């Protein structure tokens, strides 16, 4: 028996004010700066630690429906540099989505290495900590990479844990599990940072 309605076309009523309906994502809306990022990355001679500086823009989008399915969300852009440098160290775009009916949080991500992923998890609307995961073998939420990355740095799992702090900051820890050519054990590529708000979000178009 399907978990979904037989009516796949009728759209629900949606509140035009996305910021009021983001559930656990509400505290993440805005523009953020992180000065204490840590990246533990793979190199030929073993893991290497790299400090980084991060800017994240998370702006609300209008409500999105797939027939009866309803999402509220944030469009995001991440730009990362090494301390004191201008060259982009990492860039990422995508969406954070909240589905109130199921308590599902989704993160989509795309990076200019020829790789995309979609991670998901369930939580409550007032949660201050939640975790999402994507796995390469998944049918619905998963990971797709260009052929070279699959050959040399095969990403089999991506996991992100977000923590909202009482002082208005928030932080994350990511664990990207890779099977690296020539290595016997999976490599855990770790990224973490603490974000401080530098600007408020802009209301979504319908709410302006």
C-alpha positions in Angstrom: 0.0 0.0 0.0 1.4 3.4 -1.0 2.2 6.0 1.7 1.0 8.7 -0.7 -2.4 10.0 -1.6 -4.2 8.7 -4.7 -4.7 12.4 -5.6 -1.4 13.5 -6.9 -2.5 16.8 -8.4 -4.4 18.8 -5.8 -2.2 21.4 -4.2 -2.5 22.4 -0.5 -3.0 25.9 0.8 0.3 27.4 1.5 1.3 30.4 3.7 3.1 33.0 1.6 5.4 33.9 4.4 8.2 31.3 4.1 10.2 32.7 7.1 7.3 31.8 9.4 7.2 28.2 8.1 10.7 27.0 8.0 10.6 24.8 11.1 14.1 23.9 12.3 15.6 25.9 9.3 14.3 29.2 10.5 17.3 30.0 12.6 19.6 29.4 9.6 18.0 32.1 7.4 20.3 35.1 6.7 23.9 35.7 5.7 26.6 34.1 7.8 30.3 34.3 8.3 32.5 31.5 9.7 36.2 32.3 10.6 37.1 29.0 12.3 36.5 26.3 9.7 38.4 23.1 9.7 38.8 20.8 6.8 40.4 17.3 7.2 41.1 16.2 3.6 42.9 13.4 1.8 46.4 13.7 0.4 48.9 11.2 -0.9 50.8 11.2 2.3 47.7 11.0 4.5 45.1 13.3 6.1 45.8 17.0 6.1 44.2 19.7 8.2 43.2 23.0 6.5 41.7 26.1 8.1 39.1 28.0 6.1 36.9 31.1 6.1 33.3 30.7 5.0 30.4 32.9 3.9 26.9 31.4 3.5 23.9 33.1 2.1 20.6 31.4 3.0 17.6 33.2 1.5 13.9 32.1 1.7 12.2 31.0 -1.5 8.4 31.0 -2.2 6.5 27.8 -1.1 7.0 24.9 -3.5 4.4 22.2 -4.3 4.5 18.8 -6.0 0.8 18.3 -6.2 -0.2 17.7 -2.5 3.5 17.8 -1.3 4.5 21.2 0.2 8.0 22.5 0.9 9.3 25.7 2.5 12.9 26.4 1.8 16.1 28.4 1.7 18.3 28.9 -1.4 21.9 28.9 -0.4 25.4 29.8 -1.7 28.6 28.8 0.1 31.9 30.5 -0.7 35.0 29.3 1.1 38.6 30.6 1.0 41.8 29.8 2.9 42.7 32.5 5.5 44.3 35.5 3.8 43.7 34.3 0.2 41.3 35.3 -2.5 41.1 32.2 -4.6 38.0 30.1 -4.0 38.7 27.0 -2.0 35.2 25.6 -2.1 32.0 26.7 -3.7 28.5 25.1 -3.2 25.0 25.9 -4.2 21.6 24.3 -3.4 18.5 24.3 -1.2 17.6 23.5 2.3 13.9 22.3 2.3 11.4 21.6 5.1 8.3 19.5 4.6 6.0 20.2 7.5 3.7 17.3 6.8 6.4 14.6 7.3 9.0 16.5 9.4 11.5 15.9 6.7 14.6 18.1 6.1 16.3 17.9 2.8 19.6 19.5 1.6 20.5 19.5 -2.0 24.0 20.4 -3.0 26.0 20.9 -6.2 29.7 21.6 -6.4 31.8 22.5 -9.4 33.8 19.2 -9.2 31.1 17.5 -11.2 29.2 16.2 -8.2 25.7 16.5 -6.7 23.9 15.0 -3.7 20.6 15.1 -1.8 20.6 14.3 1.9 17.6 13.9 4.1 16.5 13.4 7.7 13.5 13.7 9.9 13.1 16.0 13.0 10.6 18.3 14.7 9.8 21.9 13.8 11.4 23.2 17.0 14.5 21.1 16.9 17.9 22.7 17.6 19.9 19.8 16.3 19.3 17.5 13.3 21.3 15.2 11.0 20.9 14.4 7.3 22.5 11.6 5.3 22.9 10.7 1.6 24.2 7.4 0.3 25.4 6.5 -3.2 23.3 3.4 -3.4 20.1 5.1 -2.4 17.2 5.1 -4.8 15.6 8.4 -3.7 18.2 10.5 -1.8 21.7 9.9 -3.1 25.0 11.0 -4.6 26.1 11.3 -8.2 29.7 12.0 -9.3 31.6 12.4 -12.6 33.5 9.3 -13.8 36.9 10.4 -12.5 35.6 11.0 -9.0 33.9 7.6 -9.0 37.3 6.1 -10.1 39.6 7.9 -7.7 37.6 9.3 -4.8 34.3 7.4 -4.8 31.9 9.1 -2.4 29.7 6.5 -0.8 28.1 8.5 2.0 27.6 12.2 3.0 26.4 13.1 6.5 25.8 16.6 8.0 24.8 17.4 11.5 23.5 20.9 12.2 23.4 22.5 15.7 21.5 25.7 16.5 23.0 27.5 19.5 21.3 29.6 22.1 23.4 32.7 21.3 22.1 32.9 17.7 25.0 31.1 16.0 24.8 27.8 14.4 27.4 25.2 13.4 27.7 22.0 11.3 29.9 19.0 11.0 30.1 17.1 7.7 31.5 13.6 7.2 32.0 12.7 3.6 33.0 9.0 3.3 35.2 8.2 0.3 36.7 5.0 -1.1 40.1 6.3 -2.4 42.0 4.4 -5.1 44.9 2.5 -3.6 43.7 2.8 0.0 42.3 -0.1 2.0 40.1 1.8 4.4 37.3 4.3 3.8 38.5 7.9 4.3 36.3 10.3 6.4 36.6 13.8 4.9 35.6 16.0 7.8 34.4 19.7 7.6 33.2 21.8 10.5 32.5 25.4 11.2 30.7 27.9 13.5 28.6 30.6 11.7 27.8 34.1 13.0 25.1 36.2 11.4 26.2 39.3 9.5 22.9 40.2 7.8 19.2 39.3 8.1 17.4 37.4 5.3 15.3 39.0 2.6 11.6 37.9 2.6 10.6 35.6 -0.2 9.0 37.4 -3.2 5.4 36.5 -2.3 5.8 37.9 1.2 7.3 41.2 0.2 
